[in-house]
Structure formats: C-alpha cells, structure tokens
Amino acid sequence: MKIALDAVGGDHFPHHPVEGAIQAANERPDLHILLAGPGKLVEEELKKQNFSGSNISVVDAPDIIRMDDSPAMAVKTKTNSSIAVGLGMHAKGHCDAFISAGNTGALLAASAFILGRLPGVMRPTIASNFPTINGVRLMVDVGANIEVKPEMLYQFGIMGSVFAQRMLGVENPRIGLVNVGEEEEKGDETIRKAHELLRKSPFFIGNIEGRDILSGKADVFVCDGFVGNVLLKFGESIPDALMHIVKKVIVKRGLDREQIELISGVLREAFAPFDYQLVGGVPFLGVNGVSLVGHGGSTPMAVKNMIFMAEKMVREKVNSTITTSLN
Amino acid sequence: MKIALDAVGGDHFPHHPVEGAIQAANERPDLHILLAGPGKLVEEELKKQNFSGSNISVVDAPDIIRMDDSPAMAVKTKTNSSIAVGLGMHAKGHCDAFISAGNTGALLAASAFILGRLPGVMRPTIASNFPTINGVRLMVDVGANIEVKPEMLYQFGIMGSVFAQRMLGVENPRIGLVNVGEEEEKGDETIRKAHELLRKSPFFIGNIEGRDILSGKADVFVCDGFVGNVLLKFGESIPDALMHIVKKVIVKRGLDREQIELISGVLREAFAPFDYQLVGGVPFLGVNGVSLVGHGGSTPMAVKNMIFMAEKMVREKVNSTITTSLN
C-alpha cells in the first residue's frame, strides 16, 4: 500500500512529518510512504534523520501552502503544492491515501475538488474523534459545513456510523442528533427534518442534548459544522482549564510534593483520551479517496498514527461501505 | 421590596420553594415574599415548616403548570397558575420580581406575554452563568431563541454586558461572539452581520472560539440559543464525566482511602463553580420586569439565592440600564 504524506504541512515541517514517516516506515515495512514537498528540503531532512530504508520516496512539490493562507486562493494558485501534488497522485491511483497536518481549509477544498465526491454524497464532511467516558466516539461535522440541509445531516449520520463500525470497532453505532431537547419537535426546521430522515437508519437513537456527549449516550454525534467545531474546541480545552483550577486548589490547600504528584498523575491519566496525538488525524468523509488532516502541532507520533489510520481506512473499505449505505 | 415566588415550580414543590422562601425571609426581614400556588397546599407547607414570621404571604393560584406541560398550551389554558398569577401581579406593579423553578418554556412565554418587552428589545433572551477559570461569566442566549437575526445577537451582547456589569461586578465586560474562528469573515451571514453590529460596542473583543470559553477569554459569550443550550448542558456534564473517568483511574491504580479522599476533595472544590445551586437562577433579559427561572431540581438554598439575585437585579436597575444602552 502506498500512502502519500505532506512533508511541509503543520507547524513543525519538515521535521515532524519526516520523523513520523520514518517511524511508520520502520514499524511497517509493508507500507510505502511518498513524501510530497520541495525535493531538496525533504531529501536533506531524510538524510539528517538518517533514514536508510527503502520504503520512503520523495515526490517533488515546490509550492508550500501555509497554515494562514486563504484556502480558496491557495488551492487555485499553488498548483504545485504538496497538497495538490499528493492529492493529484491519489486521484490518479498512484497512491491509496493522502495525509497532511497542514491548512485544514485548503485540504478540505483540495480534497473535494481533486478527489471529487463519492456517488450520492451531497457534501464532504470532517468527522472527528470525540472523547467520552466510554472511550473515543465520533462527531460529524466539526467545521466543514457551517450551513447544512436536512439531507446533509442525514448523510453525516450514515457516513459517521460506517466510520464508527469500521474504524472504531463499534458494531451497532448509536447515531444521536445533537439538539436542545430530546423531544422530536425540538430545534429548527432543518433539525426536525433531519430527525425524520435519520429514522430510516436502524442505528438512530433520536435527539441527544449537550449533557449526553461526554456521557457517551451515542457513538456518532450528528450536528452542523458550527456546533461541532465549537464543541470540539470546547472539549479540547477541558484538560487545561481543569488543571488550572485544580492547581489553584492545590496552592490554596498547601499540598505537599507527594500529594501533588498523586493528583497530577491521576488527572493526566484521566485526560489521556483527550490527547489528539493518540488519535492521529480526522478524515474527510464523502470524498472519493482517503484524505486525513492532522492537528497543526502534530508530533511525529501523531503523524505516524495518521499514517496507520489511513492504512486502516483503505483496508477496511470505508468508502465503498459508505457508498453502499447511501445508495 | 416584594418578590413573588412560584410555590409549585420545580421537581420538589411545595417543599423546596417554601423552604427557600423561609430561609430568605429569615435572612432578610426587609424582603416580603409572596408565595403563589394553591392556597391550602402552600399554607399547610408553611405550617409544616414552622414559619412564624410576617414577611411571607400566600397568593392563591389554583392551577399548576407541570414541568412536562406544553408551554404554549399551559400559558393559554392554565390562566390561574402560579406563573400567570405571579407574573400578572408583577405586571400590575404589585411586586418587584417573579421567580420560579418551574417549566422554563412556559415561564419564558408567560414572561414575554404578560410582562411585555423593554423598549427596543427584539426578543427576550435567557442568559446563563457559565463557569470559567476566571470565575463565573455569562452566556447569552442559552435556549430562548433557536433561530436568530444579527440584530438579536447584537442585543444579546448589549443586554449581557449590562448584566455582567451590574450583577457580576465586571466593570468592562468583554463581549465575545462565539464563532468557528477568530477572523471576522468566519461563520454564516447572520454571524458576520452580528460581528459588524457588535463593533458599535466598546466592549466587543471580536470572535471567540470554543476553546476560549472555559479559559475565560470573554465575560459575555454571545451565541444563538441552540449553540448556547448545547454548550451549557455540555459544560454542566463535565464534573460528573470527569469524576467517572477519575474513579476508573483510582480503581485501576488501587489507591488507598486517604488518597481517594484527597483527590475527591480537591476535585469537589475545583468543580464548585459548576454548581448551579450557588448561582440560583437565570434571568429572562429583555422583558419588562424581573423574571428568573431556576433549575427544576433547585434545592432550598438555590431558591433562596434566586430570591437574593432577583432583589439585586431590582436594586441594580438592570432593566433601565438595558433600555438606555439599547436606545
């Protein structure tokens, strides 16, 4: 299997992407990794990091799309970027997946444009892992579609449930529609119609409320990209906020070193599911290919896990299952 | 000052409302509390709880609006409910505020209908305290208006900032517009127009993201009632979810009794700001009167704190300041 990786995506390129690629290549000799980026820069980084294997190749892509570039402009003007070249290779069948820790907006736009949509899909979506007390579950959409139609929410639910089955190992993924109340008449017209459409799925459990997310009442949380984006970032902020408040209490109580270490250790372990590094990246669902985007700050471990996640998405035939489920 | 209290609101009536009224009446002999509810029921409860003071009166209101009654129907048909009678007295100037731990939807509808709106207000809103690492701040709207216009979001910001100044003691309340990114072009057209309108306020700090809420980047978080409702309930679920995860870690590590008590104690104290009891209730802002609704499960202490909050809203002239700020 060939997986293309953006060598100049994220806040720490080329160091982190290249190191992540080397880790993945060493762990899985059966994978071949294509590093897309300015040829010389990437070759030098590989040398610097002493890679001696044969399962990483460099694909020259001189343009660099920056994190703060306007997505639409970047995709239009930087036609030789790592993103355009990597996705172009994927579209032509020269590799099985494309991964980047770069500009999410540009990646979404380029993925939709270059790969196209799966048959029947209205709009590609970004699905993200979301930590709950029952482990990591899925939220769809988390920012790709700020304005939605009922049919889109329906499709988010179906695509999310396929992903949960294949990738998270949830046999019967409960689909919950995020709403302001459990009663079916709650919400605006879009939400109410989406509720009606989702009834077609045997996995739909109805509306869920804000309090039902962390408690893991559903396995797939369906919402528009505005709500999902705000919730995802809110959720990511919990560990730091709580550590801050706990520190204040520790200082106030004058706890000793041993007590502080005990509390920090327990909280660190409790917060582990909130660590995006373990997750790797989030998929664009609905595009005709496997395209993942990672956190801008992705560490080499996060990059490595993204590569493995992409490999699994290909192996588990997520896309053909989505197509069957929607049509 | 006279404050009317719904004696049959919430999950524990008449016990909790009456006990809360007695606590408030004993603590503040300068307040006069009017208990609205079925006369005999309330009189008996007062006797049962041995109230011997003179600053509580009973106002007979035989109809009871239940927590699961349809708001519109309840307001239309139960014209002698504690809610209709209490708000009616307030509208006629026979008391200075009305408080209930009852059916939020019915209270909002009845408050808007019976009290009317303050001059210039498009739509009344529900503002709620929201815990942050800098203490309790304000979120507006948290469920009254699922669909909004830009002008409504603007007014939520202004009304919220007045409340934050007068009630939370924040001299220069930073107004943040909840959005999917900091850049002003983010969000849909409604949000972008609201952003433009909010620039009129010297307190507006621009867009904030989901991660900026718990970290207290703003003092007033402006959003539509859908987003606010989901966020509020999500936030309320954090303590339980975290305690659940921490317990798992404690069991896994086989901690001893002393260690468990230390951790629980620290976390309980850290989570104290998330306790709705201390807050009391949330106000309907924009109505021509002081109307507060409390959590259905309100304890006597929560009821007492709601009474004091209403008293402060009257004393601090929140409504006349809102009117001045909007016109």
Interface residues (C-beta under 8 A of the other chain):
Chain A: T132 I133 G143 I146 E147 V178 V180 G187 D188 E209 G210 R211 D212 I213 L214 S215 C223 G225 F226 V227 N229 V230 L231 L232 K233 F234 G235 E236 S237 I238 D240 A241 L242 H244 I245 V246 K248 V249 I250 R253 L255 Q259 L262 I263 V266 L267 E269 A270 P273
Chain B: T132 I133 G143 I146 E147 V178 V180 G187 D188 E209 G210 R211 D212 I213 L214 S215 C223 G225 F226 V227 N229 V230 L231 L232 K233 F234 G235 E236 S237 I238 D240 A241 L242 H244 I245 V246 K248 V249 I250 R253 L255 Q259 L262 I263 V266 L267 E269 A270 P273
